[in-house]
Amino acid sequence: MAYSELNAPMRTIMTPGPVEVDPRVLRAMSTPILGQFDPAFTTIMNEVMEMLRLVFQTKNKWAFPIDGTSRSGNEAILCSIIEPGDKVLVPIFGRFGHLLVEICERYGAEVHTMECPWGEVFEPQAVIAEIKKVSPKITAIVHGETSTGCMQPLKEIGRACRELGVLLVVDAVASIGGTDVKVDEWCIDGLIGGTQKCLSVPSGMAPITYNERIEEIIQSRKKVERGIATDEDNQQISLSRPIASNYFDLSMLQDYWGPRRLNHHTEATSMIYALREGLRLVLEEGLETRFARHELHEAALVEGIKAMGLMLFGDGKNKLPCVTCIEIPKGIDGEAVRDMLLNEFGIEIASSFGPLHGKIWRIGTMGFSCRKENILFVLASLEAVLLRQGFQVNRGEALQAALDVYVGKKEKMVASQRSL
Ligand SMILES: Cc1ncc(COP(=O)(O)O)c(C=O)c1O
């Protein structure tokens, strides 16, 4: 046999996704396959919907995953509500704002954008003023921008959209499961989460939720596939404004995830098992405890990075807790550092995109990767690699600063007094 058995190396993954997966999720993925209409499987689907509502902090009826990577969720919601010529406002503060524009344009929207420098977010009032000026049908915005490590406050924008009759669609791919995302309280109409980030499930599903304002639009464009439609379906359904995509048509996906269980795609059963176990882990830990864990490890990482003598990128005021961006020091080859971390230590950190490529490193502290041993390991290894690359770090300071966060400064003082 020319090919050996699959033998992927063990890595410490400290990127903004995909991240390490809890062994319980990996075990769930090896559960035997069920037919997608087997009651044993439809029960699992219903449980996934219930758990998603809790994680999304919503009472929405509709909360289910799209089969595809995170952008499939963005595309499913946007293509199901956009009709050619609809106005969409997209405030852009990094790469994934541009992705929203790209998707909206492909479905024929008249897209209006506003931009702020990468590393900053918008004053909510500036976005609200633009919404009033443009009068869009939809405002689509990213919550946690992984390309810059910034997080956009949404509460005021959500309230304004509701008052003005504008739909708010949010990409919370990077933030869901790592920091607070309150779908109902923040008046978010449609929201997309990611699996491969703070939920720590492999890439390949995009959990979404949407409320009755979006459902109403979807129902008005409802379609049943020709090969499976009944006479009654054909009489009831108006085909004048169909959703342009078959795969992402939420009117058909609703019929599949809802009580009718009408066939659409063949469900990715192993991924549903993985998502179910990933969600169970989130709820078992508790949302508040999980968010606090992300903040603790972020604090240890940030203190360590600063103590080492490196500079953080961004104003810090609106930092995404699960992504820390670091300026690459002058004269240091950022890619050589990343290569050495991977090849000598088995650690992966990320570079960035567009205007930030080659200027910053990004370290993710997400889900199962967000653990004390990983933080201490990445700090120690980064210090060693930077020394080899000729950057004069403050030797030994990074780990001490991180340990100050974990075990506290008091214990350190007690120990040093004891040794006197
Ligand atoms: C904020 C955000 N949105 C969307 C995406 C797209 O996700 P995917 O690559 O899984 O399609 C990413 C991926 O990193 C992301 O960080």
The ligand as an SDF file (V2000), in Angstrom:
LIG
                    3D

 16 16  0  0  0  0  0  0  0  0999 V2000
  -15.8410   36.7010   11.5800 C   0  0  0  0  0  0  0  0  0  0  0  0
  -15.8090   35.6390   10.5200 C   0  0  0  0  0  0  0  0  0  0  0  0
  -16.8340   35.5370    9.6550 N   0  0  0  0  0  0  0  0  0  0  0  0
  -16.8590   34.6100    8.6870 C   0  0  0  0  0  0  0  0  0  0  0  0
  -15.8140   33.7280    8.5290 C   0  0  0  0  0  0  0  0  0  0  0  0
  -15.8490   32.7340    7.4110 C   0  0  0  0  0  0  0  0  0  0  0  0
  -15.8280   31.4520    7.9010 O   0  0  0  0  0  0  0  0  0  0  0  0
  -15.5210   30.1530    7.0320 P   0  0  0  0  0  0  0  0  0  0  0  0
  -14.1040   30.2510    6.6060 O   0  0  0  0  0  0  0  0  0  0  0  0
  -15.7200   29.0510    8.0270 O   0  0  0  0  0  0  0  0  0  0  0  0
  -16.4820   30.0930    5.9150 O   0  0  0  0  0  0  0  0  0  0  0  0
  -14.7250   33.7780    9.4120 C   0  0  0  0  0  0  0  0  0  0  0  0
  -13.5860   32.8630    9.2650 C   0  0  0  0  0  0  0  0  0  0  0  0
  -12.5490   32.9680    9.8390 O   0  0  0  0  0  0  0  0  0  0  0  0
  -14.7260   34.7720   10.4280 C   0  0  0  0  0  0  0  0  0  0  0  0
  -13.7100   34.8790   11.2890 O   0  0  0  0  0  0  0  0  0  0  0  0
  1  2  1  0
  2  3  1  0
  2 15  2  0
  3  4  2  0
  4  5  1  0
  5  6  1  0
  5 12  2  0
  6  7  1  0
  7  8  1  0
  8  9  2  0
  8 10  1  0
  8 11  1  0
 12 13  1  0
 12 15  1  0
 13 14  2  0
 15 16  1  0
M  END
$$$$
